[in-house]
Amino acid sequence: MNKPLKQHLIDPEICIRCYTCEMTCPLEAIVHDDNNVVVDASKCNFCMDCIPVCPTGSIDEWRVVNDPYSVEEQFEWMELPEQEDIATEDGKDTDLEALDDAMSALLAEAHKGAGGKARAPASASKPTINMYNLGKPAQARVQGNYRLTDADSDSDVRHIILDFGGLPFPVLEGQSIGIIPPGTDADGKPHLPRLYSVSSPRDGERPNFNNVSLTVKREDQGLCSNYVCDLNTGDTVQVTGPFGSTFLLPSDPNAHLMMICTGTGSAPFRGFTMRRQREAPSVKDSLTLVFGARRPGDLPYFGPLKKVPETFLRKLFAFSRQEAAPKQYVQDKLREDADRVAELLQDPNGYIYICGLKAMESGVEEALSDIARGIGMDWSAIRDRMREDGRYHVETY
Ligand SMILES: Cc1cc2nc3c(=O)[nH]c(=O)nc-3n(C[C@H](O)[C@H](O)[C@H](O)COP(=O)(O)OP(=O)(O)OC[C@H]3O[C@@H](n4cnc5c(N)ncnc54)[C@H](O)[C@@H]3O)c2cc1C
């Protein structure tokens, strides 16, 4: 029998196929097929570079095995295998954190910086994932493409509506879909899809039409964002997904949600808010949106958002480059709202969602940590507890 070894795996149920881990791995140990993204045990040296870049925590899976699972086996998985009962030579059990100290230290370090393993809210609807993949993408027709930011803003963010016609494409608020840019890369391989959060609710941008909306920012020299932002009505697009099984809405209209975002990070929160508006329009004081942008004209959906009553959706806007006003970031708004934030941290029905650019994460965490300290609590303990309960969600890219 081979000596037991630790194998690094990716949870196919939680992975959103963003391929960031694959692009980050210095050893090319992470590979994909049409279905899954997997780790080649013969190449992985546990450098951990892939752990903090994963937006979902699906990368942080480990098993002790006698014979490593092959890449081909992993490609077939719909879910991870259970940890097998494996006797080790020294009689220790297969608790990974205990098996060797160096590995435990590495894992602890990785968990400190990464989002940790995410969980869906207990009451969330069951999402459909990976229905369409690289080998079998869905075709959608572009129904509309509208600029959301002011004409004089140098940020071009677009509202794109995709129609799936008669093709089933079930999505939940908070999920993402992949768009495959046409053409091939320098090696002649098809381009990898880019992920975009769905910004419409589950029953469609227009209720009971089989369509979804996206909120896409044009990136300077970005391949897929320029392709999407330049789409015309009637164009056909290749779509994968849906992806994401944790950044979901609790099925409880009384759950208190604090949604913190910048830029296109607002996309899932538009979906959350529209779902609530359709499902429970009379519930008050349970939604707060903390939204940061440079100026009002750069903030996607600023006009429509202003029309939503404050009793339904509290809006805390932070502008960092508004004339004759001090610079404000989302973390400043959280600090100003410390009493409400502190209440939410202690509320078993309180949820925090953070979405947007990676750069916002540390400032927000610092503010939450200070607010927790202010009420005599330890932020990392609260955060771990909230994450365990499916009440703390981060999706940054
Ligand atoms: C879970 C998740 C959800 C997401 N949701 C959204 C969303 O709702 N909306 C949204 O807009 N984005 C979203 N993204 C980001 C999106 O997936 C893409 O990463 C983004 O659109 C950039 O892709 P691209 O193909 O345009 O850029 P790429 O071609 O992949 O380039 C990546 C970056 O490099 C820069 N770059 C490329 N070529 C050059 C060059 N020659 N010189 C200098 N710089 C260069 C580009 O400016 C870009 O910033 C999400 C990502 C994740 C992981």
The ligand as an SDF file (V2000), in Angstrom:
LIG
                    3D

 53 58  0  0  0  0  0  0  0  0999 V2000
  -17.4640   35.8320   -9.6450 C   0  0  0  0  0  0  0  0  0  0  0  0
  -17.1610   36.9620  -10.6110 C   0  0  0  0  0  0  0  0  0  0  0  0
  -18.2040   37.8140  -10.9670 C   0  0  0  0  0  0  0  0  0  0  0  0
  -17.9280   38.8730  -11.8320 C   0  0  0  0  0  0  0  0  0  0  0  0
  -18.9640   39.7200  -12.1490 N   0  0  0  0  0  0  0  0  0  0  0  0
  -18.7340   40.7660  -12.9490 C   0  0  0  0  0  0  0  0  0  0  0  0
  -19.8010   41.6770  -13.2540 C   0  0  0  0  0  0  0  0  0  0  0  0
  -20.9470   41.5310  -12.7990 O   0  0  0  0  0  0  0  0  0  0  0  0
  -19.5080   42.7230  -14.0910 N   0  0  0  0  0  0  0  0  0  0  0  0
  -18.2670   42.9260  -14.6030 C   0  0  0  0  0  0  0  0  0  0  0  0
  -18.0680   43.8880  -15.3640 O   0  0  0  0  0  0  0  0  0  0  0  0
  -17.2390   42.0690  -14.3180 N   0  0  0  0  0  0  0  0  0  0  0  0
  -17.4490   40.9940  -13.5270 C   0  0  0  0  0  0  0  0  0  0  0  0
  -16.4250   40.1220  -13.2600 N   0  0  0  0  0  0  0  0  0  0  0  0
  -15.1050   40.3410  -13.9170 C   0  0  0  0  0  0  0  0  0  0  0  0
  -15.1540   39.6950  -15.3290 C   0  0  0  0  0  0  0  0  0  0  0  0
  -15.2830   38.2860  -15.1930 O   0  0  0  0  0  0  0  0  0  0  0  0
  -13.8760   39.9480  -16.1520 C   0  0  0  0  0  0  0  0  0  0  0  0
  -12.7690   39.6090  -15.3880 O   0  0  0  0  0  0  0  0  0  0  0  0
  -13.7600   41.3870  -16.6430 C   0  0  0  0  0  0  0  0  0  0  0  0
  -14.8690   41.7220  -17.4660 O   0  0  0  0  0  0  0  0  0  0  0  0
  -12.4470   41.5710  -17.4490 C   0  0  0  0  0  0  0  0  0  0  0  0
  -12.4600   40.6420  -18.4940 O   0  0  0  0  0  0  0  0  0  0  0  0
  -11.8590   41.0120  -19.9240 P   0  0  0  0  0  0  0  0  0  0  0  0
  -11.9240   39.7900  -20.7720 O   0  0  0  0  0  0  0  0  0  0  0  0
  -12.4970   42.2320  -20.4520 O   0  0  0  0  0  0  0  0  0  0  0  0
  -10.3730   41.3770  -19.5700 O   0  0  0  0  0  0  0  0  0  0  0  0
   -9.0770   40.4620  -19.9020 P   0  0  0  0  0  0  0  0  0  0  0  0
   -8.8400   40.4560  -21.3550 O   0  0  0  0  0  0  0  0  0  0  0  0
   -9.2440   39.1650  -19.2120 O   0  0  0  0  0  0  0  0  0  0  0  0
   -7.9770   41.3110  -19.1990 O   0  0  0  0  0  0  0  0  0  0  0  0
   -7.8720   41.3320  -17.7780 C   0  0  0  0  0  0  0  0  0  0  0  0
   -7.3750   42.6920  -17.3450 C   0  0  0  0  0  0  0  0  0  0  0  0
   -6.1290   42.9650  -17.9510 O   0  0  0  0  0  0  0  0  0  0  0  0
   -6.1790   44.2050  -18.6550 C   0  0  0  0  0  0  0  0  0  0  0  0
   -5.5050   44.0310  -19.9650 N   0  0  0  0  0  0  0  0  0  0  0  0
   -5.7900   43.1300  -20.9160 C   0  0  0  0  0  0  0  0  0  0  0  0
   -4.9600   43.2570  -21.9470 N   0  0  0  0  0  0  0  0  0  0  0  0
   -4.1050   44.2690  -21.6440 C   0  0  0  0  0  0  0  0  0  0  0  0
   -3.0220   44.8710  -22.2980 C   0  0  0  0  0  0  0  0  0  0  0  0
   -2.5940   44.4600  -23.4860 N   0  0  0  0  0  0  0  0  0  0  0  0
   -2.3900   45.9070  -21.6800 N   0  0  0  0  0  0  0  0  0  0  0  0
   -2.8050   46.3400  -20.4840 C   0  0  0  0  0  0  0  0  0  0  0  0
   -3.8180   45.7960  -19.8040 N   0  0  0  0  0  0  0  0  0  0  0  0
   -4.4720   44.7800  -20.3730 C   0  0  0  0  0  0  0  0  0  0  0  0
   -7.6410   44.5330  -18.8610 C   0  0  0  0  0  0  0  0  0  0  0  0
   -7.8570   45.9130  -18.7390 O   0  0  0  0  0  0  0  0  0  0  0  0
   -8.3220   43.8160  -17.7440 C   0  0  0  0  0  0  0  0  0  0  0  0
   -8.4590   44.6750  -16.6330 O   0  0  0  0  0  0  0  0  0  0  0  0
  -16.6410   39.0640  -12.3850 C   0  0  0  0  0  0  0  0  0  0  0  0
  -15.6290   38.1730  -12.0340 C   0  0  0  0  0  0  0  0  0  0  0  0
  -15.8670   37.1450  -11.1550 C   0  0  0  0  0  0  0  0  0  0  0  0
  -14.7390   36.2210  -10.7850 C   0  0  0  0  0  0  0  0  0  0  0  0
  1  2  1  0
  2  3  1  0
  2 52  2  0
  3  4  2  0
  4  5  1  0
  4 50  1  0
  5  6  2  0
  6  7  1  0
  6 13  1  0
  7  8  2  0
  7  9  1  0
  9 10  1  0
 10 11  2  0
 10 12  1  0
 12 13  2  0
 13 14  1  0
 14 15  1  0
 14 50  1  0
 15 16  1  0
 16 17  1  0
 16 18  1  0
 18 19  1  0
 18 20  1  0
 20 21  1  0
 20 22  1  0
 22 23  1  0
 23 24  1  0
 24 25  2  0
 24 26  1  0
 24 27  1  0
 27 28  1  0
 28 29  2  0
 28 30  1  0
 28 31  1  0
 31 32  1  0
 32 33  1  0
 33 34  1  0
 33 48  1  0
 34 35  1  0
 35 36  1  0
 35 46  1  0
 36 37  1  0
 36 45  1  0
 37 38  2  0
 38 39  1  0
 39 40  1  0
 39 45  2  0
 40 41  1  0
 40 42  2  0
 42 43  1  0
 43 44  2  0
 44 45  1  0
 46 47  1  0
 46 48  1  0
 48 49  1  0
 50 51  2  0
 51 52  1  0
 52 53  1  0
M  END
$$$$
